[in-house]
Amino acid sequence: MIEGSVEEKLRVKKELRDSCISILEKRIATAQQAMQQAQESANSEEKSSAGDKYETSRAMGQQNRDMNARQLEEAQRDLAFVNSLPVDSISEFVQQGSVVKCAQIIFYISLGLGMIEINNQKVVLLSSGAPVAKLLEGKKAGEAFLFNGNATRIIEVF
């Protein structure tokens, strides 16, 4: 996946960023749909002789809608952040937007979105605020860091 020219490395960075964007766009769509369903549910509650039940149902529907609105807002902020990650340059030192290849693992310093597979290699999408990212920050190829109790050497940064 990573061996190759500068152009290949830049292509990989763009592919990783695009994968993050795809994950976040799915989250946004899910939150929008959930908000709409919660609003429709709250609006469709019919007033009955049990007025308290009606008010409770409407309040719960509104709380559900508000929770989904917060999730939507967070996903939109995350999307804006990911869109700002550089994919047209290579850095010698680990920073936001860097791909860090180690012997056993590859990290993409972006957002903590889990693990994805690209070109048959697993890549951990790692938030720059994560403890491992803090260990990596500012390091370059050839340097080592302690990961899960083991010394791990950075093979390549781009």
C-alpha positions in Angstrom: 0.0 0.0 0.0 2.6 2.5 1.0 5.7 1.6 -0.9 6.1 3.8 -3.9 6.4 7.3 -5.2 5.3 10.5 -3.7 2.3 10.5 -6.0 1.3 7.0 -4.7 1.6 8.2 -1.1 -0.5 11.3 -1.8 -3.1 9.0 -3.5 -3.2 6.9 -0.3 -3.6 10.0 1.9 -6.5 11.1 -0.3 -8.1 7.7 -0.2 -7.8 7.6 3.6 -9.3 11.1 3.9 -12.1 10.1 1.5 -12.8 7.0 3.7 -13.2 9.3 6.7 -15.5 11.6 4.8 -17.7 8.6 3.7 -18.0 7.4 7.3 -19.0 10.9 8.5 -21.5 11.4 5.6 -23.2 8.2 6.7 -23.4 9.4 10.3 -24.8 12.7 9.1 -27.5 10.9 7.0 -28.4 8.6 9.9 -28.7 11.6 12.3 -30.8 13.5 9.9 -33.1 10.6 9.4 -33.4 9.9 13.1 -34.1 13.6 13.8 -36.9 13.5 11.2 -38.4 10.4 12.6 -38.3 11.7 16.2 -40.0 14.9 15.1 -42.7 13.1 13.2 -43.2 10.8 16.2 -43.5 13.8 18.5 -45.9 15.6 16.1 -48.1 12.5 15.6 -48.8 11.9 19.3 -52.5 12.4 19.7 -53.9 14.1 22.7 -55.9 11.7 24.8 -57.8 11.8 28.0 -54.5 10.8 29.6 -53.0 14.3 29.1 -49.8 13.5 31.1 -49.0 10.6 28.8 -49.4 12.8 25.7 -47.1 15.5 27.2 -44.5 12.9 28.3 -44.5 11.3 24.8 -44.0 14.7 23.1 -41.2 15.6 25.6 -39.4 12.3 25.0 -39.8 12.8 21.2 -38.3 16.3 21.5 -35.4 15.0 23.7 -34.7 12.3 21.1 -34.8 14.9 18.3 -32.4 17.2 20.3 -30.0 14.3 20.9 -29.9 13.5 17.2 -29.4 17.2 16.4 -26.3 17.3 18.6 -25.0 14.2 16.9 -25.6 15.8 13.5 -23.8 18.9 14.6 -20.8 17.0 15.9 -20.6 14.9 12.7 -20.8 18.1 10.6 -17.9 19.6 12.6 -15.9 16.4 12.2 -16.6 16.5 8.5 -15.3 20.1 8.2 -12.2 19.1 10.1 -11.5 16.0 7.9 -12.0 18.1 4.8 -9.2 20.4 6.1 -6.7 17.7 6.5 -3.8 18.0 4.0 -3.6 15.4 1.3 -1.4 17.2 -1.1 1.8 17.3 0.9 4.0 14.9 2.8 5.4 15.7 6.2 8.6 14.3 7.7 7.2 14.5 11.2 4.0 13.0 12.6 1.2 15.6 12.7 -2.6 15.8 11.8 -3.1 14.2 8.5 0.0 12.0 8.6 0.1 8.4 7.7 2.4 6.5 10.1 3.6 3.1 9.1 5.0 0.8 11.8 6.0 -2.8 11.6 2.7 -4.2 12.8 0.2 -1.3 12.4 -0.6 1.7 10.2 -2.1 4.9 11.7 -3.8 7.8 9.9 -3.9 10.8 12.3 -7.3 12.2 11.6 -10.4 11.3 13.8 -11.0 8.3 16.0 -13.2 6.5 13.6 -12.0 2.9 14.1 -10.2 0.7 11.7 -10.6 0.4 7.9 -9.0 -1.7 5.3 -7.4 -0.1 2.2 -5.5 -2.2 -0.4 -5.7 -5.2 1.9 -4.0 -3.4 4.8 -5.7 -2.4 8.0 -5.4 1.3 9.0 -6.3 2.7 12.3 -8.1 6.1 12.0 -6.7 7.8 15.0 -7.7 11.1 16.7 -4.8 13.5 17.2 -6.0 13.7 20.8 -5.7 9.9 21.4 -2.9 8.8 23.8 -1.1 6.9 21.0 -1.3 10.0 18.7 0.3 12.0 21.5 3.1 9.5 21.7 3.6 9.7 17.9 3.4 13.5 17.6 6.5 15.1 16.2 8.3 11.8 15.7 9.8 10.8 12.3 10.8 7.6 10.5 13.3 5.5 12.4 12.2 6.7 15.9 10.5 4.4 18.4 7.7 4.7 20.9 6.2 2.5 23.5 2.9 0.9 22.3 1.1 -1.7 24.4 4.2 -2.2 26.4 6.4 -2.9 23.4 8.9 -0.6 21.7 7.5 0.0 18.2 9.6 1.6 15.5 8.2 4.0 13.0 9.1 2.8 9.5 7.6 5.6 7.5 5.8 8.9 7.9 4.0 10.8 5.1 
